[in-house]
Amino acid sequence: MASSLSLRLLMFLLPYFVMALGSQPMSKKPVPETTLEADELSFTYYEKTCPNMEAIVDRKVSKWIKEDYTLAASLIRLHFHDCAVRGCDASILLNHDGSERWAKASETLRGFELIDEIKQEMEKKCHKTVSCADILTAVARDATVKIGGPFWEVPYGRKDGRVSLAKEADLVPMGHENITYLIEFFQSRGLNLLDLVVLSGAHTIGRSTCGSIQQRLYNYTGNGKPDPTINTWYLNYLRRKCRWASEYVQLDAITPTKFDSMYYTNLERKMGLLSTDQLLYSDSRTGPIVSALASQPTLFYQQFAVSMVNLGNAQVLTGDEGEIRSNCNYVNA
């Protein structure tokens, strides 16, 4: 790696890779539990109480993604929206007036039916044993693998939260925030600059509503002109694709169905779809990381697994802090 990165860039990134070491999830070999941020999570948590837990999740995720390939990106996004509010506690799944699920930021989330189907089978095989939070975390990992992304070991033992507020969900970044907001948002959840840039790389797959970028295309600063940071060819392409705000456009215009590092190459070419994507490259705090990941495809592949572990372990509920819901949509009576 050092031979193809400048010494200056390597020294800039080194502190972040040191912080990210703690697990090398590319291997099937379990990571020592002492390296986990959440001490009570365990790789053997369901070994005796529900040994088929991961097999059930894997089978269901395979079935659903085979029927709809685009669902994979939605499942990864659903996991992020859950963990970004109150930690990974399945609060995004609670279905009641005023819950995160009914927030404006959650309008385009998908995958709830799959989680329900997995939970129903889990209750038949292992009654009141597997939390919805653990199911959602495992689903995100398996969805990543099904589309060609990396595998990582998931530690389990998360409990489900009992609180879900729409006003908190609306704080989740939606693609128009500045980089300082993104950095502070991630840091408040125990994640660093490297995690921010790497997890943003999930935009290597999936799509966005055209309504999310209309302002960038036509009236970026209220002066009737497009965002000047958009590549001219890409701007014309997006205007053709997004004649209506209700239509969808791929987050990665070059390799939209392939899990790869093209997302970062696109940013270097001024082809980031959301303004938050493009700002990662232009900001001095995150730009060097974007360049490193663009030039080192394997680096992104490996680090995505590490950052997903970091996300899944952040601010979790364990022990008596939460519950194991019988139905992911509702708290227990």
Number of C-alpha atoms within 10 A of each C-alpha: 11 9 7 10 14 12 11 9 14 18 12 14 16 11 11 15 15 9 11 19 12 18 20 18 23 16 12 10 10 17 19 11 16 11 11 18 17 21 12 17 20 20 15 14 16 18 11 8 14 15 14 15 21 16 10 16 23 19 12 18 25 18 11 16 17 13 10 10 16 16 19 28 24 21 27 23 19 25 27 22 24 25 25 25 23 22 23 29 32 32 29 33 26 23 16 13 12 13 20 27 26 21 18 12 19 19 10 11 15 16 20 17 9 19 20 17 12 21 26 16 15 23 15 9 16 17 15 15 18 25 25 30 31 23 24 30 29 24 27 22 26 25 25 22 17 18 17 13 19 21 21 26 20 21 24 24 23 33 24 27 26 17 15 25 20 19 15 15 24 16 13 18 17 13 16 15 14 14 19 10 11 19 19 14 18 17 14 12 17 16 19 19 18 22 24 20 24 25 19 16 23 20 26 24 23 23 19 18 17 22 16 18 22 18 17 23 19 16 13 16 11 10 8 12 13 18 17 12 16 20 17 13 10 16 21 13 12 19 15 10 15 19 12 13 13 12 12 16 20 20 23 23 20 14 15 18 19 15 23 21 24 23 29 33 19 21 24 19 15 22 25 26 28 18 22 18 24 22 20 25 24 17 14 10 15 18 18 19 24 26 17 20 22 21 18 15 15 14 15 23 21 18 23 26 24 27 22 23 24 21 24 31 24 20 20 25 23 19 11 7 12 17 21 21 24 20 17 24 19 14 17 11 5
